[in-house]
Every structure is written in structure tokens, then in C-alpha cells.
């Protein structure tokens, strides 16, 4: 990810500095942001549900860290075979093999439906979160071990597109975040390897709200960075809610074993006179 005024202290989640409070998101719990060993992103939105970009799906194991300690030990959880692409969008859900431990927290996510603005200016141009500051997530310009390669920049939401097919990723509803406007001190632009990382918003609750996941970027005619696009979750919140609830009710592996054993005991008892 490109980050204006980049420095390890304010922008890297896992850094060796003596002042961890310097991190621009140090006030928030980031434990629900995970990565796989091949650098794919997975954000926890339920006790055993992750969300990612459909075109950059995580597989194998996801590694979560309870804090921002560079030498901390990760929590490793496998991705199960239960997955769901949300319609024809670039949003993708997966069930983890087990519920994460209490030290790992999942994110609340946006639920407000948004339609594409009618006009670029004036009364028809307003939409939820327009011009709001957000935290962008992506791979660090400084480079870290892959499962700890998490950096945070900032930007403002410039625009909203609906059913956009220009990137070949399906029908994408997305926030556009312009780059080069100097709207925020650490203005950022996503690049290869950042797809699926979360776009986060401080809604004043003390916890960050998941708005979207990184999908694609656009360039100027000269090939310079122009804008990042992040797939919005709020337009599909009803299906996401239902899926999270259904998967959360799936018994833990140990519980499944107990149910099988209990079933065997019932069968044995039923054969007794």
C-alpha cells in the first residue's frame, strides 16, 4: 500500500518502536484482522466467520494476533469448506474450523443500504459516509513477515459506485477513495496484495466498524495512482447476518465428538432389555 508520510511507528501494526501508542490505530482492537501464510487477508466478523475479497480468497490457516506485539504468538485457525460468495459481488465469506478464542475479537460491520449518487454535486450527491475519514489497511511499505505485514493509512470516502463491472470482479458496490488530494496526513492507495484487507471507520463507539474490503484500484492515463475501491458490506448485510448466525451455531469439533459419543451411548442403551 502507498502511504503518504509513511513511517513504521504510526503506520505499521507490528513494529519494534518504543512508543506503541504512536500507531494511528493504537486505540482500537485489531485482533480480528488476520492473514494467511501466503499473504491473503481475512477479517473476522463473527466467532467463526471471516470476510475477504472473492478474487483473493484465503485458504489453509488464518493467523490472528491478540495484540500488536511483534514477538507475540499467533492464534492459528483453519478455513473450512463452508464458503459463500455474496451474489455476484467481490465479497466472500468463509467459516473457520472452530470459534476463535476470547482473546480474538470480531468486528461489527455496516448495515446501511447505499445507492449510487445521482449527481456529482448538489442535493443528489449525498450518501452515507461521504467525505468521512477512514483507516485503510494493506501490506506495509516497510516489509514484514507475511502474517504480520499489516499497515494502516488514512483517506476520505470520495464517491460510491453501484454494480460496477469495470474491474471484471462481478457487480461491485464500492466506495471510491481518491489519492493525491492530500485529504489526510497518511493518505493511502491500495496495490497488489492489499485485496481483501478491511476498510475501517471510527463511529465513536470505541471500536472500529468494518465498512468494506479492498477490491481494486484505478490509474490515471499516465499510469499514476488515481483511486482505490473497497467493496461495501452494508448492501448485503442481511445475507451476511444470516450466514454469520448459521455458522456460529455449528458445533465445535469437540462438541461434535461428544454428540457422536452420546448417540452411540443411546444406541447401546436401546438394545438393552
N, C-alpha and C positions, 0 to 999 in steps of 0.2 A: 504494500500500500504506500502511495506517496503521502507524506505528511509534511506540511509546511512547518518550519522551525522545529524539525524533529530533534529530539534528544532522548536518550534512554530513560532518564528519570521521569519525565512527565508522560512519556508515551508507551513504554514497554511494561506490560504487566509483570513479567519476571525479569528483574534486573538486580544488579549487585550493589546498587547505591545504598548509602547510609540513611537516606531520607525517603522511606516508602510512601509517606504522605504526599510527596511531590507528584505522584501519579495522578493524572487528571480525573480518574475514576476511582480513586482510593477510598472514597466514602461509601462505595457500593459493594455488594456481594457479587463476585464474578464467578463463583464456583460452578455455576451451571453452564459455562462456556467450555466445551470440550473439543478435542481434536483427536484424529486417528494418527497412527504411526506414519501414514503417507500424506499427512497434512490436510485432511478433509475436515470440515467444520461440522459440529453437532451441538445445537443449543437445547438445553433441557427445558421442556415446557410442562412436564408432569413428572410424577415419581419414576416413571419408566418410559417416557415418550420424548423423543428428540425431533427437532425440525431442522431441515437443511435445504439446500438447493437441489432440485430434481436432477439438474445436469451435472452435479458434482457430489454424488451420494457417498456418504461414509459407509464403510463396511469393516468387518472384523471387530476390533475393540475400540471403544472411545475412552480417552483418558481425561479425567476431571481432577482438578486440584481444589482443595478446600480453601486455600488462601493464595497469596501471591508470592510465596516463598520459593525462590529459585531452587533450593535444595530439598523442597518438600517431596513427599511420596504421593504419586497419583492414585486415584481410585480407577481401576480398570473394569469396564462393563462391556460385555459383548452386544452386538447388534443382532437381533433375532431375525427370523424370516418374515415376520409380520411387518409389512411396509405399505405405504399408501401415497401415491401421487395425488395431489389435490386437483381434481379435474384435469384440465389441460394447461395448468399453470406451471411455474418453476418452483413450487413449494412441494416438499416431500417430507413425510413423517415415517418414523420407524419406532417399533417397540424394542426396548432393551431387554436382555435376558432376565434381568432382575431389577427390582427397585433400587435406586441409589441409596446409600446410607444417609443418615440425618445431616452429616457434615456438608453434603452437597445440596444446594438449593435450586429449585426450578423457577423460571421466570413467568410472571404474568405477561399476557400479550394483548395487543389492541383488539377491540371488538367492534369499533365503529365503522359502518359501511361508508365507503367513499366512491363517488363517481368522478369521472374526469371533468375538470372545469370547462365551461362553455367558451369563455373568452380569456385571453391572456391578461387583460386588465379590466378593472371595474367590478361591478357587483357580481357578475358571473364567474369571477376568477377565484373566489374563496373556496377553501376546502379545509377539513380538519388537519392540523399540524403544519399548515402553510407558514413558511418563514420561521418555524420553530427550530431552535438549536438541538442537535442530536450528537450522539457519540457513534463514530464509525469504527468498525473492527476489521482487522486484516493482518496479514503477515508483516512482521517488523522489518523496516529498512535496515536495522542493525544485524538481524540474523540470530536465531536461537535454535536450540534443539527443537525438532519439528513439533512435538506435542506441547512445547512452551513458547512457540513462535506466535505470540499474541500481542498486537499493538493496538492502541486506541488513538484516534484522531477526532476531529470535530468538523461540523459543517452545518448548514441550514437547509431545510427542505425547500426546494425551489418550485417544484411542479409535481403533478400527478398524471400518470398515463394509464389508460384502461384498455385491456385487450390488445396490448402492443405485441405485434409479431415480428418486429424488425430484427430482433436478435436470433430468431429461429429457435426460441426456447418454449414455444407454445403461446398461449394467450395470457400475457403478463400484465397484472395490475401493479404498478410500481411508483415509488417516489423517485423523483429526479433530484440529484444533489449536484449543483453546478460547481465546477472547480475553476479557480483563478479569479474569484470575485473578492478574495480576502475578507469574507464574511465573518470568519472566526480565526483565532490565533493559530490553530493547528489544522487548518483546512486540509481535507484529505480527498484522495481519489483512489478507487479500487483498481487492482491489477490482477493478473493471472495468479491463482492460488488463494484469492480472497473470497471466491464464490461460496455462498452458504453461511458466511460469518454474519453475526447479528448487527442490525441497526437498532440502537438503544436510545431511549428517551427518559429524561428525568421529569416525572409527572408530579413531583413534590411529595410522594408517599414515603420517601426514604429508600425505595427500591427502584431499580431501572425497569422500564416497561419495554418489552420486545415489540418493535413496530414492524420489522421486515427483515429479510435476509438478502445479502448481496447477490445480484444476478448478473449484471453485465455493465459495460461502460461504453461511452462513445468518444470519438476523437474529432478534432477539427479537420478541415480539408488539408491542413499541413501536417497532420499526424500528432498534434499536441493534445493533451488531456482536455476533455470538454465537460463530461458529466458522468456520474455514477448512477446506477439504477438499482434499487432494492425492492424486491417483491413484497408487497404489503400483505400482512396476515389477516387484517380486520375484515376483509370482504369474504373470507372463508372461515370466520370464527365459529360458526355453528357446527360445521363438519369437524373442525379441529377439536372443539369442546367434546363432541360425541366420541371421537376417536380416543382422546385422552382418557375420558371416563371409562370407556370399554376396556382399554388396555390396562388401566390402573387396577381394574377388577380381576385381571388374570392372576391366578395364584402364583406365589413364589415357587421356585423349583422344590424347596424343602417341603412346602405345603402340599404340592402335588404328590410327592412321595408319601406323605402322611395319609393323603386321601386314598392312594392306591393300597397302602397297607391296611387302612381302615376297611376298604372294600373287601380285601382278602379275608379279614377277620370276620366280617359279616357273612361272607360266603361259607366259611368254615362252620360258623355257629348255626347257620341254617340247615346244615347237614346233620346236626346232632338231633337225637330224638327228643 
